[in-house]
Amino acid sequence: MLKVTELREFSREELLEKVNNLKKELMQFRFQHKTGKLERQSSLKETKRDIARVLTVLNEPKKGDKKS
């Protein structure tokens, strides 16, 4: 599980790369789930939440600009 405080230390490029890797991982988990080879069902949910966390950190600077 990724922590938001750790994610904020990464650069924008690193965060984009992490999102791409997590999406690939999620796709693999979905294939494993459909074929019945997925051992931990919770890995789907955890990966989705990790993607959401990274995207939230990526969009934080944009949100701060709109308030000004």
Backbone as JSON Lines, residues from 0, in Angstrom:
{"i":0,"aa":"M","n":[0.84,-1.18,0.0],"ca":[0.0,0.0,0.0],"c":[0.89,1.24,0.0]}
{"i":1,"aa":"L","n":[0.56,2.15,-0.85],"ca":[1.33,3.39,-0.97],"c":[0.79,4.44,0.0]}
{"i":2,"aa":"K","n":[1.69,5.24,0.53],"ca":[1.28,6.31,1.43],"c":[1.38,7.64,0.71]}
{"i":3,"aa":"V","n":[0.43,8.52,0.98],"ca":[0.36,9.81,0.31],"c":[1.59,10.66,0.62]}
{"i":4,"aa":"T","n":[2.06,10.61,1.85],"ca":[3.24,11.41,2.21],"c":[4.46,10.99,1.42]}
{"i":5,"aa":"E","n":[4.59,9.69,1.14],"ca":[5.71,9.2,0.33],"c":[5.53,9.6,-1.13]}
{"i":6,"aa":"L","n":[4.3,9.57,-1.61],"ca":[4.03,9.9,-3.01],"c":[4.32,11.37,-3.31]}
{"i":7,"aa":"R","n":[4.1,12.23,-2.35],"ca":[4.33,13.66,-2.57],"c":[5.81,13.98,-2.77]}
{"i":8,"aa":"E","n":[6.7,13.07,-2.39],"ca":[8.13,13.28,-2.55],"c":[8.61,12.97,-3.97]}
{"i":9,"aa":"F","n":[7.8,12.24,-4.74],"ca":[8.17,11.87,-6.1],"c":[7.96,13.02,-7.06]}
{"i":10,"aa":"S","n":[8.69,12.99,-8.17],"ca":[8.48,14.0,-9.21],"c":[7.26,13.61,-10.04]}
{"i":11,"aa":"R","n":[6.8,14.53,-10.85],"ca":[5.61,14.29,-11.69],"c":[5.84,13.11,-12.64]}
{"i":12,"aa":"E","n":[7.03,13.02,-13.23],"ca":[7.34,11.94,-14.16],"c":[7.32,10.59,-13.46]}
{"i":13,"aa":"E","n":[7.87,10.55,-12.25],"ca":[7.88,9.3,-11.48],"c":[6.46,8.87,-11.13]}
{"i":14,"aa":"L","n":[5.6,9.83,-10.8],"ca":[4.22,9.52,-10.48],"c":[3.47,8.99,-11.69]}
{"i":15,"aa":"L","n":[3.71,9.59,-12.86],"ca":[3.07,9.11,-14.08],"c":[3.52,7.7,-14.42]}
{"i":16,"aa":"E","n":[4.79,7.43,-14.22],"ca":[5.32,6.09,-14.46],"c":[4.69,5.08,-13.48]}
{"i":17,"aa":"K","n":[4.54,5.5,-12.23],"ca":[3.94,4.63,-11.23],"c":[2.48,4.32,-11.57]}
{"i":18,"aa":"V","n":[1.74,5.3,-12.08],"ca":[0.35,5.08,-12.49],"c":[0.3,4.06,-13.62]}
{"i":19,"aa":"N","n":[1.18,4.21,-14.6],"ca":[1.2,3.27,-15.72],"c":[1.51,1.85,-15.25]}
{"i":20,"aa":"N","n":[2.46,1.71,-14.35],"ca":[2.81,0.39,-13.82],"c":[1.66,-0.21,-13.03]}
{"i":21,"aa":"L","n":[0.99,0.6,-12.24],"ca":[-0.15,0.1,-11.45],"c":[-1.3,-0.32,-12.36]}
{"i":22,"aa":"K","n":[-1.52,0.4,-13.44],"ca":[-2.59,0.03,-14.37],"c":[-2.28,-1.29,-15.07]}
{"i":23,"aa":"K","n":[-1.0,-1.5,-15.41],"ca":[-0.6,-2.78,-16.0],"c":[-0.79,-3.91,-15.0]}
{"i":24,"aa":"E","n":[-0.42,-3.64,-13.76],"ca":[-0.58,-4.64,-12.7],"c":[-2.06,-4.97,-12.49]}
{"i":25,"aa":"L","n":[-2.91,-3.96,-12.52],"ca":[-4.35,-4.18,-12.37],"c":[-4.9,-5.03,-13.51]}
{"i":26,"aa":"M","n":[-4.43,-4.79,-14.72],"ca":[-4.86,-5.58,-15.86],"c":[-4.46,-7.05,-15.69]}
{"i":27,"aa":"Q","n":[-3.25,-7.28,-15.19],"ca":[-2.8,-8.65,-14.94],"c":[-3.65,-9.31,-13.86]}
{"i":28,"aa":"F","n":[-3.97,-8.57,-12.82],"ca":[-4.82,-9.12,-11.75],"c":[-6.21,-9.48,-12.29]}
{"i":29,"aa":"R","n":[-6.73,-8.64,-13.18],"ca":[-8.06,-8.92,-13.76],"c":[-8.03,-10.2,-14.59]}
{"i":30,"aa":"F","n":[-6.95,-10.39,-15.38],"ca":[-6.82,-11.62,-16.16],"c":[-6.72,-12.83,-15.24]}
{"i":31,"aa":"Q","n":[-5.93,-12.71,-14.18],"ca":[-5.79,-13.81,-13.23],"c":[-7.12,-14.11,-12.55]}
{"i":32,"aa":"H","n":[-7.88,-13.07,-12.25],"ca":[-9.18,-13.25,-11.61],"c":[-10.13,-14.01,-12.52]}
{"i":33,"aa":"K","n":[-10.15,-13.65,-13.8],"ca":[-11.05,-14.29,-14.76],"c":[-10.67,-15.74,-15.0]}
{"i":34,"aa":"T","n":[-9.37,-16.05,-14.94],"ca":[-8.93,-17.42,-15.18],"c":[-8.92,-18.24,-13.9]}
{"i":35,"aa":"G","n":[-9.2,-17.61,-12.76],"ca":[-9.26,-18.33,-11.49],"c":[-7.91,-18.55,-10.84]}
{"i":36,"aa":"K","n":[-6.89,-17.81,-11.26],"ca":[-5.55,-18.0,-10.72],"c":[-5.13,-16.92,-9.72]}
{"i":37,"aa":"L","n":[-6.02,-15.99,-9.43],"ca":[-5.71,-14.9,-8.5],"c":[-5.79,-15.42,-7.08]}
{"i":38,"aa":"E","n":[-4.69,-15.32,-6.34],"ca":[-4.65,-15.86,-4.98],"c":[-5.3,-14.93,-3.97]}
{"i":39,"aa":"R","n":[-4.99,-13.64,-4.05],"ca":[-5.55,-12.66,-3.11],"c":[-6.56,-11.79,-3.83]}
{"i":40,"aa":"Q","n":[-7.81,-11.95,-3.52],"ca":[-8.86,-11.15,-4.15],"c":[-8.71,-9.67,-3.79]}
{"i":41,"aa":"S","n":[-8.16,-9.4,-2.64],"ca":[-8.03,-8.02,-2.18],"c":[-7.0,-7.23,-2.99]}
{"i":42,"aa":"S","n":[-6.15,-7.92,-3.74],"ca":[-5.14,-7.21,-4.53],"c":[-5.77,-6.32,-5.6]}
{"i":43,"aa":"L","n":[-6.94,-6.69,-6.11],"ca":[-7.64,-5.84,-7.07],"c":[-8.03,-4.51,-6.42]}
{"i":44,"aa":"K","n":[-8.64,-4.6,-5.27],"ca":[-9.1,-3.41,-4.56],"c":[-7.92,-2.53,-4.13]}
{"i":45,"aa":"E","n":[-6.86,-3.14,-3.64],"ca":[-5.69,-2.38,-3.2],"c":[-5.05,-1.63,-4.37]}
{"i":46,"aa":"T","n":[-4.96,-2.29,-5.51],"ca":[-4.34,-1.66,-6.68],"c":[-5.17,-0.49,-7.17]}
{"i":47,"aa":"K","n":[-6.49,-0.64,-7.18],"ca":[-7.36,0.47,-7.59],"c":[-7.19,1.66,-6.65]}
{"i":48,"aa":"R","n":[-7.09,1.39,-5.38],"ca":[-6.92,2.48,-4.41],"c":[-5.56,3.15,-4.56]}
{"i":49,"aa":"D","n":[-4.52,2.36,-4.86],"ca":[-3.2,2.94,-5.08],"c":[-3.2,3.86,-6.3]}
{"i":50,"aa":"I","n":[-3.89,3.44,-7.35],"ca":[-3.99,4.28,-8.55],"c":[-4.69,5.59,-8.2]}
{"i":51,"aa":"A","n":[-5.76,5.51,-7.43],"ca":[-6.49,6.71,-7.03],"c":[-5.62,7.63,-6.19]}
{"i":52,"aa":"R","n":[-4.82,7.07,-5.3],"ca":[-3.94,7.9,-4.47],"c":[-2.93,8.65,-5.32]}
{"i":53,"aa":"V","n":[-2.32,7.96,-6.27],"ca":[-1.31,8.59,-7.12],"c":[-1.95,9.69,-7.97]}
{"i":54,"aa":"L","n":[-3.12,9.41,-8.53],"ca":[-3.8,10.42,-9.34],"c":[-4.21,11.63,-8.51]}
{"i":55,"aa":"T","n":[-4.58,11.4,-7.26],"ca":[-4.93,12.5,-6.38],"c":[-3.73,13.4,-6.13]}
{"i":56,"aa":"V","n":[-2.58,12.79,-5.87],"ca":[-1.36,13.57,-5.64],"c":[-0.96,14.32,-6.9]}
{"i":57,"aa":"L","n":[-1.16,13.7,-8.07],"ca":[-0.83,14.36,-9.33],"c":[-1.71,15.59,-9.56]}
{"i":58,"aa":"N","n":[-2.96,15.54,-9.15],"ca":[-3.9,16.63,-9.41],"c":[-3.92,17.69,-8.32]}
{"i":59,"aa":"E","n":[-3.2,17.51,-7.24],"ca":[-3.21,18.5,-6.16],"c":[-2.73,19.88,-6.58]}
{"i":60,"aa":"P","n":[-1.62,20.0,-7.31],"ca":[-1.2,21.36,-7.7],"c":[-2.23,22.07,-8.57]}
{"i":61,"aa":"K","n":[-2.91,21.36,-9.44],"ca":[-3.92,21.97,-10.29],"c":[-5.06,22.51,-9.46]}
{"i":62,"aa":"K","n":[-5.47,21.76,-8.45],"ca":[-6.57,22.17,-7.61],"c":[-6.21,23.44,-6.83]}
{"i":63,"aa":"G","n":[-4.97,23.55,-6.39],"ca":[-4.53,24.72,-5.65],"c":[-4.5,25.97,-6.5]}
{"i":64,"aa":"D","n":[-4.22,25.82,-7.8],"ca":[-4.19,26.96,-8.71],"c":[-5.57,27.55,-8.93]}
{"i":65,"aa":"K","n":[-6.59,26.72,-8.94],"ca":[-7.94,27.19,-9.21],"c":[-8.5,28.03,-8.06]}
{"i":66,"aa":"K","n":[-8.06,27.78,-6.84],"ca":[-8.56,28.53,-5.7],"c":[-8.1,29.97,-5.7]}
{"i":67,"aa":"S","n":[-6.96,30.24,-6.3],"ca":[-6.4,31.59,-6.28],"c":[-7.17,32.55,-7.16]}
